[in-house]
Amino acid sequence: MTEIDWNLIRSFVAVAETGSLSAAARQLSASQPTLGRHIAELEQALGVTLFRRGRQGYVLTEAGSLLFERGLAVHEKATAFSRLALGSVEAIEGTVRIAASEVVAACVLPEMLARLGVEEPAIEVEIVASNQVENLLRRDADIAIRMVRPAQNELVARKVTAIPLRACAATSYLDRRGRPEKLEDLRGHDLIGFDRSDEMIRGLEPYLPGLTRHTFRLRSDNHIVLWEAVRTGNGIGIAQEPLVRRAPGVEIVLPDLPLPALPVWLAMHRDVRASVRIRRVADFLQEELKRYSAG
């Protein structure tokens, strides 16, 4: 016999290590009859008796002891081979580069990624904090969290959630200036908004006609600056509802103000979606962003 079934050797090693068919069966999650048959087949193939059967269980013969050392070496190499093969395909490790808006990158992702670090300690993360649409085609990022649907055909995108937006202000500001009860009351308050972008003006125009950039006492096109301005009591601004609810000393004002929700898309290039680590991070972010938007 030029080749011996690996399963026979594995059964032989297990019986030799445990001293009984029942213990070896439990170790290998197999049946005793199967292991008994394997031992008999191996003895017949080798032409030697491997065990003495008796009340003491299965005891190695002299020939069995010599072959056990070789069988153990084969077992260890086969186990190492299996680990290597499994690891090369399934190992979740390496670097994943995530592009996200300034607010999401600074105020939302860090808490999420701390949990990812516990679950997947071998994954390294790079964050690109920018409100510009990162070019996944050039691999500026592996995964992009976007507030608009990507247009490129080479990208795979899925809408994962929509984050509610709310008018808000610091309690310290509201205690000082009063809490607006109706939309028109905003005209008597310090407002916080964009500088060069007219996005907020266009969004509020149906409810507060006649707004200009000078309506906003404090202006910036940096979303982190705007959020910090709200948080530290500069006036009333607009922010993500989950962020407001988690911030001590910040309140929602005019909760019935019909602000649109902020759509959230996860995007990646078609060529990288087969990567185990990138798919793992994308799936993780999807669930975390859903939980975040739900408050």
C-alpha positions as CSV (number, residue, x, y, z in Angstrom):
1,M,0.0,0.0,0.0
2,T,1.7,3.2,-1.1
3,E,-0.8,5.7,0.4
4,I,-2.6,5.7,3.7
5,D,-5.8,7.6,4.3
6,W,-5.0,10.5,6.6
7,N,-8.2,9.8,8.6
8,L,-6.7,6.4,9.6
9,I,-3.6,8.1,11.0
10,R,-5.7,10.8,12.8
11,S,-7.7,8.1,14.4
12,F,-4.6,6.1,15.4
13,V,-3.0,9.2,17.0
14,A,-6.2,10.0,18.9
15,V,-6.6,6.4,20.3
16,A,-2.9,6.3,21.2
17,E,-3.2,9.6,23.1
18,T,-6.4,8.8,24.9
19,G,-6.0,5.1,25.4
20,S,-9.6,4.2,24.4
21,L,-12.0,4.3,21.5
22,S,-14.6,6.2,23.5
23,A,-12.3,9.0,24.6
24,A,-10.9,9.3,21.0
25,A,-14.4,9.3,19.6
26,R,-15.3,12.3,21.9
27,Q,-12.1,14.1,20.9
28,L,-12.7,13.7,17.1
29,S,-16.5,13.9,17.3
30,A,-16.7,10.5,15.6
31,S,-18.3,7.1,16.6
32,Q,-16.5,4.3,18.3
33,P,-17.2,1.8,15.5
34,T,-15.7,4.2,13.0
35,L,-12.5,4.5,15.0
36,G,-12.3,0.7,15.6
37,R,-12.7,0.2,11.9
38,H,-9.9,2.8,11.2
39,I,-7.5,1.0,13.6
40,A,-8.2,-2.4,12.0
41,E,-7.7,-1.0,8.5
42,L,-4.4,0.7,9.4
43,E,-3.1,-2.5,11.0
44,Q,-4.0,-4.5,8.0
45,A,-2.4,-1.9,5.6
46,L,0.8,-1.8,7.7
47,G,0.9,-5.5,8.5
48,V,1.5,-4.9,12.2
49,T,-0.4,-4.9,15.4
50,L,-0.6,-1.4,16.8
51,F,-2.4,-1.9,20.1
52,R,-2.9,-4.6,22.8
53,R,-6.6,-4.6,23.7
54,G,-7.5,-5.3,27.3
55,R,-9.0,-4.0,30.5
56,Q,-6.5,-1.3,30.5
57,G,-7.8,0.0,27.2
58,Y,-5.8,0.4,24.0
59,V,-2.1,0.1,24.9
60,L,0.5,0.6,22.2
61,T,2.7,-2.3,21.1
62,E,6.4,-1.8,20.5
63,A,5.7,-1.3,16.8
64,G,2.8,0.9,17.6
65,S,5.0,3.1,19.8
66,L,7.5,3.6,17.0
67,L,4.8,4.5,14.5
68,F,3.0,6.8,17.0
69,E,6.0,9.2,16.9
70,R,5.8,9.4,13.1
71,G,2.0,9.5,13.2
72,L,2.1,12.4,15.7
73,A,4.5,14.3,13.4
74,V,2.2,13.8,10.5
75,H,-0.7,14.9,12.6
76,E,1.0,18.1,13.7
77,K,2.0,19.0,10.1
78,A,-1.5,18.4,8.8
79,T,-2.9,20.5,11.6
80,A,-0.5,23.3,10.8
81,F,-1.3,23.0,7.1
82,S,-5.0,23.3,7.9
83,R,-4.4,26.4,10.0
84,L,-2.3,28.0,7.3
85,A,-4.9,27.3,4.6
86,L,-7.7,28.6,6.7
87,G,-5.8,31.7,7.7
88,S,-4.8,32.6,4.2
89,V,-8.5,32.6,3.2
90,E,-10.3,33.7,6.3
91,A,-7.9,35.8,8.3
92,I,-9.5,39.1,9.1
93,E,-6.4,41.4,9.4
94,G,-4.7,44.3,7.7
95,T,-5.6,47.9,7.0
96,V,-8.9,49.4,6.0
97,R,-9.1,53.0,5.0
98,I,-12.5,54.8,5.7
99,A,-13.5,58.1,4.2
100,A,-16.2,60.0,6.1
101,S,-17.6,63.5,6.6
102,E,-15.9,65.6,9.2
103,V,-18.6,65.2,11.8
104,V,-19.0,61.4,11.3
105,A,-15.2,61.0,11.3
106,A,-14.6,63.0,14.5
107,C,-17.8,62.5,16.5
108,V,-19.3,59.2,15.4
109,L,-16.7,56.8,14.1
110,P,-14.2,56.8,17.0
111,E,-16.8,55.2,19.4
112,M,-17.8,52.6,16.8
113,L,-14.2,51.8,15.9
114,A,-13.4,51.2,19.5
115,R,-15.9,48.4,19.5
116,L,-14.5,47.1,16.2
117,G,-11.0,47.0,17.8
118,V,-12.4,44.7,20.5
119,E,-14.0,42.4,18.0
120,E,-11.3,42.5,15.3
121,P,-8.0,43.5,17.0
122,A,-6.0,42.6,13.9
123,I,-7.7,45.2,11.7
124,E,-5.9,48.6,11.4
125,V,-8.1,51.6,10.5
126,E,-7.2,54.8,8.7
127,I,-9.7,57.6,8.6
128,V,-10.0,60.2,5.9
129,A,-12.0,63.1,7.4
130,S,-13.4,65.2,4.6
131,N,-16.7,66.5,3.3
132,Q,-15.4,66.0,-0.3
133,V,-16.5,62.9,-2.1
134,E,-13.4,60.7,-1.9
135,N,-12.5,59.0,-5.2
136,L,-12.8,55.3,-4.5
137,L,-11.7,54.7,-8.1
138,R,-8.2,55.8,-7.2
139,R,-8.4,53.9,-3.9
140,D,-8.2,57.1,-1.8
141,A,-10.3,54.9,0.5
142,D,-11.5,51.3,0.8
143,I,-14.9,52.3,2.2
144,A,-16.7,55.7,2.0
145,I,-19.5,56.8,4.2
146,R,-21.4,59.3,2.0
147,M,-24.4,61.5,2.4
148,V,-25.1,61.3,-1.4
149,R,-25.5,58.3,-3.6
150,P,-22.3,57.6,-5.6
151,A,-22.7,57.9,-9.3
152,Q,-19.8,55.9,-10.6
153,N,-20.7,52.5,-12.1
154,E,-17.6,50.9,-10.8
155,L,-18.7,51.4,-7.2
156,V,-21.0,49.3,-5.1
157,A,-23.2,51.4,-2.8
158,R,-25.9,50.6,-0.3
159,K,-28.1,53.0,1.6
160,V,-27.8,51.9,5.2
161,T,-29.9,54.5,7.1
162,A,-31.0,58.2,7.3
163,I,-30.0,60.3,10.2
164,P,-32.6,62.8,11.5
165,L,-31.5,66.5,11.7
166,R,-32.7,68.8,14.5
167,A,-32.4,72.5,15.4
168,C,-30.5,72.7,18.7
169,A,-28.7,74.9,21.1
170,A,-26.7,74.7,24.3
171,T,-28.7,74.9,27.5
172,S,-26.5,77.8,28.6
173,Y,-27.6,79.8,25.5
174,L,-31.3,79.0,25.9
175,D,-31.3,79.9,29.6
176,R,-29.8,83.3,28.6
177,R,-31.8,84.1,25.5
178,G,-35.0,82.0,26.0
179,R,-36.4,79.0,24.1
180,P,-38.1,79.6,20.8
181,E,-41.7,78.4,20.8
182,K,-42.5,78.9,17.1
183,L,-40.5,79.1,13.9
184,E,-40.7,82.9,13.6
185,D,-39.0,83.2,17.0
186,L,-35.7,82.2,15.3
187,R,-35.4,85.7,13.8
188,G,-34.7,87.0,17.3
189,H,-32.0,84.5,18.0
190,D,-28.3,84.1,17.2
191,L,-28.2,81.6,14.4
192,I,-25.2,79.4,13.4
193,G,-24.8,78.4,9.8
194,F,-22.7,78.0,6.7
195,D,-20.4,80.7,5.3
196,R,-20.0,80.2,1.6
197,S,-22.4,77.4,1.1
198,D,-26.1,78.3,0.7
199,E,-27.3,74.8,1.5
200,M,-28.8,75.8,4.8
201,I,-30.4,79.0,3.4
202,R,-32.1,77.0,0.7
203,G,-33.3,74.4,3.2
204,L,-34.9,76.9,5.5
205,E,-36.2,79.3,2.9
206,P,-39.7,77.7,2.7
207,Y,-40.1,78.2,6.5
208,L,-38.1,81.5,7.0
209,P,-38.2,83.5,3.8
210,G,-35.7,86.2,3.2
211,L,-32.7,84.6,4.9
212,T,-29.2,85.7,3.8
213,R,-25.8,84.7,5.0
214,H,-25.8,87.7,7.3
215,T,-28.8,86.1,9.1
216,F,-26.3,83.8,10.7
217,R,-24.2,85.5,13.4
218,L,-21.6,82.8,13.4
219,R,-20.6,81.2,10.0
220,S,-18.3,78.4,8.9
221,D,-18.2,75.8,6.2
222,N,-16.5,73.4,8.6
223,H,-19.0,71.1,10.3
224,I,-16.9,70.5,13.3
225,V,-16.6,74.2,13.9
226,L,-20.4,74.6,13.6
227,W,-21.1,71.8,16.1
228,E,-18.6,73.2,18.6
229,A,-20.2,76.6,18.2
230,V,-23.6,75.1,19.1
231,R,-22.2,73.1,22.0
232,T,-20.4,76.0,23.6
233,G,-23.4,78.4,23.5
234,N,-23.0,80.6,20.5
235,G,-26.5,80.2,19.3
236,I,-29.0,77.9,17.5
237,G,-27.8,75.6,14.8
238,I,-28.6,72.3,13.1
239,A,-27.0,69.0,13.9
240,Q,-27.6,65.2,13.8
241,E,-30.2,64.2,16.3
242,P,-28.2,61.3,17.8
243,L,-25.3,63.6,18.3
244,V,-27.5,66.2,20.1
245,R,-29.1,63.5,22.4
246,R,-25.7,62.2,23.4
247,A,-24.2,65.7,24.2
248,P,-24.6,66.9,27.8
249,G,-25.9,70.4,27.9
250,V,-27.4,70.6,24.4
251,E,-31.1,70.6,23.7
252,I,-33.3,70.2,20.7
253,V,-35.4,73.2,19.9
254,L,-38.6,73.4,17.8
255,P,-38.8,69.6,17.4
256,D,-41.6,69.9,14.9
257,L,-39.4,71.8,12.4
258,P,-39.6,69.6,9.3
259,L,-35.9,69.2,8.5
260,P,-34.9,66.5,6.0
261,A,-33.1,63.4,7.2
262,L,-29.5,62.9,6.2
263,P,-29.2,59.8,4.0
264,V,-26.1,57.6,4.6
265,W,-24.6,55.4,1.9
266,L,-21.7,52.9,2.3
267,A,-19.7,52.7,-0.9
268,M,-16.7,50.6,-2.1
269,H,-15.1,49.7,-5.4
270,R,-16.3,46.4,-7.0
271,D,-12.7,45.1,-7.0
272,V,-12.3,45.2,-3.2
273,R,-15.7,44.0,-2.0
274,A,-14.5,40.4,-2.1
275,S,-11.9,41.3,0.6
276,V,-12.8,39.6,3.8
277,R,-11.5,42.4,6.0
278,I,-13.2,45.2,4.0
279,R,-16.5,43.3,3.8
280,R,-16.2,42.7,7.6
281,V,-15.7,46.4,8.3
282,A,-18.4,47.4,5.9
283,D,-21.0,45.1,7.5
284,F,-19.9,46.3,10.9
285,L,-20.3,49.9,10.0
286,Q,-23.7,49.2,8.5
287,E,-25.1,47.9,11.7
288,E,-23.4,50.5,13.8
289,L,-24.7,53.4,11.7
290,K,-28.2,52.0,11.9
291,R,-28.0,51.8,15.6
292,Y,-26.6,55.3,15.8
293,S,-29.3,56.9,13.6
294,A,-32.0,55.2,15.7
295,G,-30.6,57.0,18.8
